[in-house]
């Protein structure tokens, strides 16, 4: 049984300060196409509070990418390309509820920047560029936006942070958000489940040797909704899998929330992930 076979039992909690330091790694400097995903449970909104950020933006110098809170019940993604000044795109007011688990994501393919909430595309912006600008180089942090003159910490809980070196489709974002990963998926650059529940180091399932130091954050027994892992023999590496088990799990959750006697339907389907 792999480390990711069981549902998570914990998440990392931040109180407006602290971070997980993912360092400055060559693998994190994806050339152009990228996707970032995370589950967040926001306890307090603050503009610029970092979910995961490699952004450097002190007003005169800009670089990197990241997902931040927008201070108005949403999130915003930021991206600095070599052809343009840094661009920020918000998911819009009312897209994030406090004290509720939400899946957030940003994607970029050299043509279009997009932000997703709970698998739904909330905003897009045309942005034609050939590469992402990483000058000056900057640390990748979970739970904090920090540059040379300011720092904005996240308040709440974060889990299942994923960095991809590709632009994932809307179907992939929506279909994969409730599924845990192994860490060896194609084009997955970094995967921080934040589920160990103890210790001062967060593991990167893509690189178990990487030391990701936790500063001023605590483990809590809380976690986003996940489906069970596929049964042995179900093919997932190619992206197409039979997720009848996933639909059963979703229907079970729905049944628990319905009043006695309410009809419950059953579906069997396939999704891309």
C-alpha positions as CSV (number, residue, x, y, z in Angstrom):
1,X,0.0,0.0,0.0
2,X,1.4,3.4,-1.0
3,X,1.4,6.4,1.3
4,X,-1.5,7.9,-0.7
5,X,-3.8,4.9,-0.6
6,X,-5.7,6.1,2.5
7,X,-7.7,9.3,2.7
8,X,-5.8,12.2,4.4
9,X,-6.3,12.7,8.1
10,X,-4.7,16.1,8.5
11,X,-4.0,19.4,6.9
12,X,-1.6,22.3,7.7
13,X,-3.0,25.3,9.5
14,X,-1.7,28.9,9.2
15,X,-2.5,31.8,11.5
16,X,-1.6,34.8,9.2
17,X,2.1,34.0,9.5
18,X,4.5,31.2,8.7
19,X,5.0,29.2,5.5
20,X,6.3,26.0,4.0
21,X,9.6,26.8,2.3
22,X,9.9,24.9,-0.9
23,X,13.2,26.6,-1.8
24,X,14.5,27.7,-5.2
25,X,14.4,24.6,-7.3
26,X,15.1,24.4,-11.1
27,X,12.1,22.1,-11.5
28,X,9.8,24.8,-10.2
29,X,10.8,27.2,-12.9
30,X,8.5,25.7,-15.6
31,X,9.2,27.2,-19.0
32,X,5.7,28.4,-19.9
33,X,2.7,26.1,-19.6
34,X,1.7,25.4,-16.0
35,X,-1.1,24.5,-13.6
36,X,-1.3,25.0,-9.9
37,X,-3.9,23.4,-7.6
38,X,-4.6,23.4,-3.9
39,X,-7.4,22.8,-1.4
40,X,-7.9,25.7,1.0
41,X,-10.1,26.5,3.9
42,X,-10.0,30.2,4.4
43,X,-10.6,31.5,8.0
44,X,-10.0,35.2,7.2
45,X,-9.7,37.1,3.9
46,X,-6.6,39.3,3.3
47,X,-5.5,40.7,0.0
48,X,-2.2,39.2,-1.2
49,X,-2.2,36.4,1.4
50,X,-0.3,33.6,-0.3
51,X,-1.7,30.1,-0.9
52,X,1.3,29.1,-3.0
53,X,3.6,31.9,-4.3
54,X,6.8,32.3,-6.3
55,X,5.8,35.9,-7.0
56,X,8.3,38.8,-6.5
57,X,6.5,42.1,-6.9
58,X,7.9,45.1,-5.0
59,X,6.4,47.7,-7.4
60,X,9.5,48.1,-9.6
61,X,10.7,44.5,-10.1
62,X,8.4,41.5,-10.9
63,X,8.8,37.8,-11.5
64,X,7.2,34.4,-11.0
65,X,3.7,33.0,-10.5
66,X,1.3,32.2,-7.7
67,X,-2.2,31.9,-6.2
68,X,-3.2,34.5,-3.6
69,X,-6.3,35.6,-1.8
70,X,-7.8,38.7,-3.3
71,X,-9.3,40.2,-0.1
72,X,-12.8,40.2,-1.5
73,X,-14.0,36.6,-1.0
74,X,-12.0,35.2,-3.9
75,X,-8.6,34.2,-5.0
76,X,-6.3,35.8,-7.7
77,X,-3.6,34.2,-9.7
78,X,-0.5,36.2,-10.7
79,X,1.9,35.6,-13.6
80,X,4.9,37.4,-14.9
81,X,5.9,36.6,-18.5
82,X,9.0,37.9,-20.3
83,X,6.8,39.9,-22.7
84,X,4.5,41.7,-20.2
85,X,4.3,43.2,-16.8
86,X,2.9,41.0,-14.1
87,X,-0.8,40.2,-14.5
88,X,-3.3,39.4,-11.8
89,X,-6.6,37.7,-12.4
90,X,-9.3,37.3,-9.7
91,X,-11.9,34.6,-9.4
92,X,-14.4,37.3,-8.4
93,X,-16.2,38.3,-5.2
94,X,-18.2,35.6,-3.5
95,X,-16.4,32.7,-5.1
96,X,-14.8,31.6,-1.8
97,X,-16.7,31.1,1.4
98,X,-15.0,31.3,4.8
99,X,-14.4,28.1,6.8
100,X,-15.3,25.9,3.9
101,X,-13.0,23.7,1.9
102,X,-12.6,24.9,-1.7
103,X,-10.4,23.6,-4.5
104,X,-8.6,26.4,-6.3
105,X,-6.5,26.3,-9.5
106,X,-4.7,28.4,-12.1
107,X,-3.6,27.4,-15.6
108,X,-1.6,29.0,-18.4
109,X,-0.8,27.8,-21.9
110,X,1.0,30.7,-23.5
111,X,-2.3,32.1,-24.8
112,X,-4.7,32.3,-21.8
113,X,-4.6,32.6,-18.1
114,X,-7.5,31.0,-16.2
115,X,-8.6,30.6,-12.6
116,X,-10.9,27.8,-11.3
117,X,-12.9,27.4,-8.1
118,X,-14.2,23.9,-7.2
119,X,-13.6,22.7,-10.8
120,X,-15.4,25.6,-12.5
121,X,-13.7,28.2,-14.6
122,X,-14.4,31.6,-13.0
123,X,-12.2,34.0,-15.0
124,X,-9.9,34.1,-18.0
125,X,-7.6,36.6,-19.6
126,X,-5.8,36.6,-22.9
127,X,-2.0,36.7,-22.3
128,X,0.2,35.7,-25.2
129,X,3.8,35.0,-24.2
130,X,6.6,32.6,-24.9
131,X,8.0,32.1,-21.4
132,X,7.6,32.9,-17.7
133,X,10.0,35.5,-16.2
134,X,11.9,34.3,-13.2
135,X,14.3,37.3,-12.8
136,X,14.9,37.8,-10.0
137,X,14.8,34.2,-8.8
138,X,12.6,33.7,-5.8
139,X,11.6,31.1,-3.3
140,X,8.4,29.1,-3.7
141,X,6.3,29.3,-0.5
142,X,3.1,27.7,0.6
143,X,1.0,29.8,3.0
144,X,2.7,33.1,2.3
145,X,3.4,35.8,-0.2
146,X,6.8,37.5,0.5
147,X,9.1,39.7,-1.5
148,X,11.8,42.3,-0.6
149,X,9.4,44.8,1.1
150,X,6.3,43.0,2.3
151,X,4.8,39.7,3.6
152,X,1.2,38.5,3.6
153,X,0.4,35.3,5.4
154,X,-2.6,33.0,4.9
155,X,-5.1,32.4,7.6
156,X,-6.7,28.9,7.5
157,X,-5.8,25.5,6.3
158,X,-4.1,24.3,3.1
159,X,-3.9,20.7,1.7
160,X,-3.0,18.9,-1.5
161,X,-0.8,21.5,-3.3
162,X,0.2,20.5,-6.9
163,X,2.4,22.1,-9.4
164,X,2.3,20.9,-13.0
165,X,4.6,21.7,-16.0
166,X,1.6,21.6,-18.3
167,X,-1.7,23.4,-18.8
168,X,-4.4,21.1,-17.5
169,X,-7.8,21.2,-19.1
170,X,-11.0,22.2,-17.3
171,X,-12.1,18.5,-17.4
172,X,-8.8,17.4,-15.8
173,X,-9.1,20.1,-13.1
174,X,-12.7,19.2,-12.3
175,X,-12.3,15.4,-12.6
176,X,-9.0,15.1,-10.6
177,X,-9.6,17.5,-7.7
178,X,-11.2,14.8,-5.4
179,X,-8.5,12.2,-6.3
180,X,-5.2,11.8,-4.6
181,X,-2.0,11.4,-6.6
182,X,1.0,9.0,-6.4
183,X,3.6,11.6,-7.2
184,X,4.9,10.0,-10.5
185,X,2.2,11.3,-12.8
186,X,3.3,12.7,-16.2
187,X,4.3,16.4,-16.0
188,X,3.7,16.7,-12.3
189,X,6.5,18.9,-11.0
190,X,5.7,19.1,-7.3
191,X,3.2,17.5,-5.0
192,X,2.8,18.5,-1.4
193,X,-0.1,16.6,0.2
194,X,0.5,18.3,3.6
195,X,-1.1,15.2,5.3
196,X,1.6,13.7,7.6
197,X,0.0,15.3,10.7
198,X,3.3,15.7,12.6
199,X,6.8,17.0,12.3
200,X,8.4,20.2,11.0
201,X,9.0,19.1,7.4
202,X,6.5,18.7,4.6
203,X,7.2,16.0,2.0
204,X,7.2,16.5,-1.7
205,X,5.8,13.2,-3.1
206,X,7.6,14.0,-6.4
207,X,10.9,14.2,-4.7
208,X,11.0,12.5,-1.3
209,X,14.6,13.8,-0.8
210,X,13.6,17.4,-0.8
211,X,13.4,19.0,2.6
212,X,10.5,21.5,2.8
213,X,10.8,23.2,6.2
214,X,7.6,24.3,8.0
215,X,7.8,27.6,9.9
216,X,5.0,28.8,12.3
217,X,2.3,26.4,11.0
218,X,0.5,23.6,12.9
219,X,-1.1,20.3,12.0
220,X,-4.8,19.9,12.5
221,X,-7.2,17.0,12.1
222,X,-9.2,18.3,9.1
223,X,-9.0,17.6,5.4
224,X,-10.8,18.2,2.2
225,X,-13.2,15.6,0.6
226,X,-11.4,12.8,-1.3
227,X,-12.5,9.7,-3.0
228,X,-10.9,6.4,-2.1
229,X,-7.9,5.4,-4.2
230,X,-8.6,3.2,-7.3
231,X,-8.7,-0.5,-6.7
232,X,-5.6,-2.4,-8.0
233,X,-5.6,-3.0,-11.7
234,X,-7.4,0.2,-12.7
235,X,-5.3,2.1,-15.1
236,X,-4.7,5.8,-14.2
237,X,-1.3,6.6,-15.7
238,X,-2.7,7.2,-19.1
239,X,-5.4,9.6,-17.8
240,X,-8.4,7.4,-18.6
241,X,-9.8,5.3,-15.8
242,X,-13.0,3.6,-14.8
243,X,-14.2,5.6,-11.8
244,X,-17.4,3.7,-11.0
245,X,-16.0,3.5,-7.5
246,X,-15.7,7.3,-7.5
247,X,-19.4,7.8,-8.4
248,X,-20.4,5.3,-5.6
249,X,-18.4,7.4,-3.1
250,X,-20.0,10.6,-4.3
251,X,-23.5,9.1,-4.1
252,X,-22.8,7.8,-0.6
253,X,-22.0,11.4,0.5
254,X,-25.1,12.7,-1.2
255,X,-27.2,10.0,0.5
256,X,-26.0,10.9,3.9
257,X,-27.1,14.5,3.3
258,X,-30.6,13.6,2.0
259,X,-33.6,13.2,4.3
260,X,-34.9,9.7,4.8
261,X,-36.9,8.5,1.8
262,X,-35.3,10.8,-0.7
263,X,-34.4,9.1,-4.0
264,X,-30.8,8.4,-4.6
265,X,-29.5,7.8,-8.2
266,X,-26.5,5.8,-9.2
267,X,-24.2,6.6,-12.1
268,X,-21.3,4.8,-13.7
269,X,-19.0,6.8,-15.7
270,X,-15.5,7.6,-17.0
271,X,-13.7,10.8,-16.5
272,X,-10.4,12.2,-17.6
273,X,-7.9,13.0,-14.9
